[in-house]
Amino acid sequence: MSYLVAFVSLGCDKNLVDSENMLGILHQGGYTLTGDEALADVLVVNTCCFIEDAKRESIENILEVAKYKEEGNCKALIVTGCMAERYKQEILDEIPEVDALVGTTSYDKIVEVADNILSGKGIKTQHFEAIDKEIVEDMPRILTTAGYFAYVKIAEGCDNHCTYCIIPKLRGKYRSRSIESIKKEVQGLAKDGVSEIILVAQDTTRYGSDLLDASLALLIRELSHIQGIEWIRLLYCYPEGITDELIQEIKTNPKVCKYLDMPIQHASNAVLKRMARKSSLEYLKELLTKLRKEIPEIAIRTTLIVGFPGETQEDFDILCDFVQEIQFDRLGVFTYSQEEDTPAAAFEDQIDESVKQKRKEVLMNLQHSISEKLTRKKIGQTMEVVIEGRLTEENVYIGRTYQDAPDIDGQVFIDYDGQLLSGDLVNVHIVDANDYDLIGEIVDEYSE
């Protein structure tokens, strides 16, 4: 018989790619996919535990779907991902409804695990392999994003060992995929209608450092030759790996979005040192100045951590001054999360939670005023926009510019009576703006 399987995918887009691979493997193994958790024979929760909020969300979702052991058809509840890797025995001991755990390097065994549970051979089992295991290439995949864009994971693991981060212990050392494997995947995505690919890894700019004759710039160049691919977007580009070669590739390659997601985490040299980050305030300023000079139209996004152990008011003031000076196009702020088994968890001078929240609020208010100013500067411009959907009751289409990554950045709202499809690229004249979003009108004909 064909069993039904449903997925809950939590955490980052890298985790989403893992979920899509497991969906593809299960489908290839004879399982039928369903979006109705109550009908599913097999429920898989792909978890995250990067920070405390992510752990809490993962636990809540496991407990939420566990009810289908009694109220639905669920015969197998499988927990995968970072939380499964980190808290193996605790999950099995404290959540008895869970039947099996699958580690971060064992996703290719998901069918075997599900089959064993359903046959009665694998209750309370764990499937874990070495976290430095060689990447399994060419896994099948079923997209869960809109059909016109897809995330492409180009590497696994991380070698940075930032003092606040648990990822290297859960994902292993940095391992790049081969250029040929990535090209093959993107060619398949393009044939299925994907026109925007978003390259992701724990540290995207490190790509190729463990291979011969490979680099992120070379990879981008190869992928840009694939017919059907119109936009290539880069996320998680650590600043130390942004080479002159990469800058020139972004600058000159028409398919590469003039957009760079560059997590810097802080600007105070004292805090950066305690974080074991390799950047400095001086280096960051120099790099950002070079990027803006070489690529004036580039949109730069970053993420920051406030309340790191030992962060003084002076450190925070340095960070605020830096944000005010640089004027990031996009910015996200997290409060420091004291994660067990990380060096920073044992640091003295932990910051009170109320201070963390206050600093986050101050920084977000600062960025709000910057974003509002930058957004309003776009009024009067004509920009290429990818259509994402339609608000039918208001007859308004929603889209994104090259400056906006899916789900995390702003949108463009377009009042248009004609027929547009998701994935269409249209020229839009910007007529108004608010804090983060744009309002525009269609210009001339659009390209399909």
Helices and strands as residue ranges (DSSP letters): E 4-9, H 13-28, E 32-33, E 42-47, H 52-66, H 68-71, E 76-81, H 82-86, H 88-94, E 100-102, G 107-109, H 110-118, E 125-127, E 149-153, E 155-156, H 167-171, E 175-176, H 179-191, E 196-200, G 204-206, H 216-223, E 231-234, G 239-241, H 244-252, E 256-261, H 269-275, H 281-294, E 299-306, H 313-326, E 330-335, G 343-346, H 353-376, E 382-391, E 396-400, E 412-415, E 425-433, E 438-442
